[in-house]
Amino acid sequence: MVWLWLLFLILAISFGLVAFRGAPYVPSQKFYINQAFRELYPLSAKDVLIDIGSGDGVVLREASKLGARAIGYEINPFLVIISRLISRKDNRVSVRLADFWLTKLPDDTTVIYVFSVKRDMKKLIKWTQKETDRLNRNIYLISLGFELGDTKPIKELGAYHLYEFHSLQSSEAQV
């Protein structure tokens, strides 16, 4: 019985502490993800999607079904294990136990998917712009639930907002 309480305590701490570094875990619904990947940003085999706070990996698996390579960053070790187990047979999906604020995007990243909280939006804009500049090319960002402050989306679909970040080294830079 003690081990059960200990497990419960570890799970509660893992899920609770995550809220201080990012958004809480909220399962995504396949229907809306697919709609966003068809109508908002048509995902294809040429894309590398990064899911920030990838949770159970449903976004990653849906992106993979469309041919994209999908990489998830998750700081909750239990969700990483669940996501890896469910996605284990899909070679286009990978899940990393990492704090995305402290990581660099893979060089071939084309689109970022994020469900975040309002308090992190300014920080997210700066982080994404820094990575866009480092990679020296445009990157798209799909935000579920929140707009990126005063930055206007290029397209919207329900609760989804699509943004395009331009490298400050390009002629299309948004300064």
Protein Blocks (a to p, Z undefined) as FASTA:
>chain_A
ZZmmmmmmmmmmmmmmmmmnmccdddddfklmmmmmmmmmccdfkbccddehklnommmm
mmmmnopacddddfbfklmmmmmmmmmmmmkbccddddfklpccdfklcbdcddddfklm
mmmmmmmmmmmmmnopacddddehiaehjbccfbdehjbccdddddfkbmkbcZZ
